[in-house]
Amino acid sequence: MAENGNAAVGGIVPQDAGSRAKPSTGFNPITTQAEFDAAIANRLERQEKSIAARYEGAMPKADVDALKAGYEKAVADLKAEIEKANGDKAASEERLTEALAKIKGYETDSVKTRIALEVGLPYAMAGRLAGETAEDIRKDAEALKNQIDASRPVAPLGTTEGAGGGANTRDQFANWFGEKLGR
């Protein structure tokens, strides 16, 4: 067992309180809760004085809170404007896409009409042409023109009605009728 009536725990003997070296810095160890609370209160008071000295002449908290509320309202208003602008932008982009599609359709129709007339197709047939490029439309127009020309009967170059000497049909009929009647 240890000296001074202290029991050894696990073979370790505590040192005598008198044998501890006292620091020369004036450090007093805190041994009670009251001493601890007093030391903390003292430290907090010094910190508050230090902060107050640093921010002396600064805005009061009520003014800061009012300014903060104003900024938060401005931020909320700006966010609402941004959302509205984004919605307007989406609607504008949709209208732009529709307008570009219409313009492309008008341009395609214009090219189809021009090529149809160049090839010799009637205006009414221009809408039947297919293709995305001018070359494709021209090929389709020429193919359609060839189909129409192949199915169209060729007009005779001259009269195929007997030898009438170039007289019109009435005169030819009168001559034939006269021959039949014997005149």
VOGU-3710 file (C-alpha; in Angstrom, 3 decimals, decimal comma):
1> maengnaavg> 0,000/0,000/0,000  0,974/3,596/-0,448  2,012/6,158/2,014  -0,321/8,718/3,602  -3,162/6,263/3,663  -3,849/6,479/-0,084  -4,721/3,187/-1,647  -2,860/2,116/-4,738  -5,092/1,487/-7,690  -3,665/-0,773/-10,332
11> givpqdagsr> -0,220/-0,362/-8,885  -0,229/3,426/-9,313  0,240/5,515/-6,254  -1,031/9,137/-6,376  1,433/11,824/-5,472  1,029/13,953/-2,419  -0,708/17,311/-3,058  2,162/19,104/-1,413  4,696/17,620/-3,792  3,112/19,220/-6,914
21> akpstgfnpi> 5,019/22,053/-8,502  3,144/25,327/-8,531  3,265/27,251/-11,775  5,009/30,552/-11,716  2,491/32,152/-14,126  -0,149/32,706/-11,490  -2,467/30,044/-12,882  -5,157/29,070/-10,424  -6,866/25,822/-11,258  -10,675/25,887/-11,269
31> ttqaefdaai> -11,976/23,340/-8,843  -15,645/24,245/-8,431  -18,542/24,953/-10,762  -18,990/28,431/-9,287  -15,370/29,333/-10,092  -15,861/27,974/-13,626  -19,055/30,009/-14,131  -17,343/33,182/-12,838  -14,371/32,660/-15,194  -16,668/32,127/-18,215
41> anrlerqeks> -18,768/35,193/-17,337  -15,583/37,274/-17,048  -14,322/36,027/-20,429  -17,685/36,700/-22,150  -17,764/40,228/-20,701  -14,266/40,940/-22,056  -15,257/39,550/-25,473  -18,419/41,702/-25,610  -16,380/44,817/-24,743  -13,857/43,937/-27,438
51> iaaryegamp> -16,575/43,462/-30,073  -18,398/46,614/-28,983  -15,153/48,595/-29,315  -14,474/47,116/-32,761  -17,960/47,918/-34,115  -18,440/51,236/-32,353  -20,311/53,592/-34,692  -21,780/50,724/-36,724  -25,483/50,431/-37,508  -27,834/49,349/-34,755
61> kadvdalkag> -29,236/45,826/-35,006  -32,758/47,100/-35,732  -31,439/49,061/-38,736  -29,483/46,052/-39,934  -32,591/43,864/-39,639  -34,668/46,408/-41,584  -31,992/46,638/-44,277  -31,794/42,837/-44,448  -35,587/42,573/-44,829  -35,450/45,123/-47,661
71> yekavadlka> -32,738/43,159/-49,430  -34,635/39,889/-49,000  -37,759/41,482/-50,510  -35,703/42,833/-53,418  -34,181/39,379/-53,991  -37,642/37,780/-53,954  -38,930/40,381/-56,433  -35,967/39,818/-58,733  -36,436/36,046/-58,574  -40,089/36,518/-59,562
81> eiekangdka> -39,014/38,725/-62,482  -36,487/36,095/-63,566  -39,150/33,371/-63,495  -41,500/35,574/-65,529  -38,727/36,368/-68,005  -37,887/32,677/-68,346  -41,557/31,934/-69,058  -41,665/34,751/-71,625  -38,446/33,445/-73,159  -39,883/29,940/-73,522
91> aseerlteal> -43,038/31,322/-75,153  -40,940/33,477/-77,492  -38,767/30,528/-78,460  -41,897/28,481/-79,208  -43,321/31,273/-81,390  -39,965/31,608/-83,140  -39,866/27,876/-83,874  -43,395/28,018/-85,297  -42,558/31,077/-87,413  -39,406/29,445/-88,781
101> akikgyetds> -41,385/26,325/-89,693  -43,955/28,495/-91,525  -41,226/30,369/-93,367  -39,601/27,100/-94,421  -42,981/25,887/-95,706  -43,496/29,121/-97,663  -40,004/28,904/-99,142  -40,545/25,270/-100,154  -43,895/26,130/-101,756  -42,272/29,023/-103,618
111> vktrialevg> -39,510/26,776/-104,958  -42,070/24,126/-105,975  -44,156/26,704/-107,845  -41,126/28,221/-109,597  -39,793/24,818/-110,682  -43,240/23,611/-111,786  -43,639/26,641/-114,036  -40,060/26,311/-115,361  -40,638/22,653/-116,266  -43,987/23,416/-117,850
121> lpyamagrla> -46,370/21,951/-115,300  -49,623/23,752/-114,578  -49,708/25,921/-111,438  -52,210/23,541/-109,829  -49,706/20,684/-110,052  -47,012/22,555/-108,049  -48,482/21,358/-104,745  -48,043/17,724/-105,807  -44,284/18,002/-106,120  -42,209/16,323/-103,426
131> getaedirkd> -38,698/16,885/-102,141  -36,772/18,961/-99,632  -34,100/20,444/-101,880  -34,476/22,242/-105,200  -32,740/19,346/-106,979  -35,172/16,795/-105,539  -38,165/18,959/-106,445  -36,841/19,480/-109,988  -36,381/15,708/-110,460  -39,924/15,093/-109,245
141> aealknqida> -41,306/17,837/-111,506  -39,549/16,424/-114,551  -40,771/12,910/-113,767  -44,350/14,192/-113,359  -44,057/16,184/-116,600  -42,866/13,052/-118,438  -45,832/11,079/-117,050  -48,286/13,747/-118,144  -46,710/14,045/-121,609  -46,719/10,267/-122,088
151> srpvaplgtt> -50,421/9,968/-121,273  -51,542/13,014/-123,302  -52,805/12,198/-126,819  -50,958/13,875/-129,616  -53,087/16,206/-131,723  -53,083/15,420/-135,429  -51,114/17,704/-137,687  -53,805/17,987/-140,277  -57,355/16,904/-141,013  -57,948/13,189/-141,085
161> egagggantr> -61,461/13,566/-142,502  -61,419/12,779/-146,196  -60,172/15,134/-148,843  -62,190/18,210/-148,375  -59,748/20,620/-149,789  -59,403/22,446/-146,507  -63,077/23,286/-146,191  -64,679/23,360/-142,830  -66,957/20,619/-141,532  -70,163/22,354/-142,566
171> dqfanwfgek> -69,007/22,687/-146,129  -67,873/19,080/-146,165  -71,254/17,951/-144,874  -73,085/20,014/-147,451  -70,935/18,527/-150,221  -71,528/14,999/-148,999  -75,234/15,582/-148,588  -75,423/17,112/-152,032  -73,695/14,111/-153,522  -76,112/11,783/-151,858
181> lgr> -79,121/13,709/-153,067  -77,738/14,022/-156,492  -77,417/17,723/-156,751
//
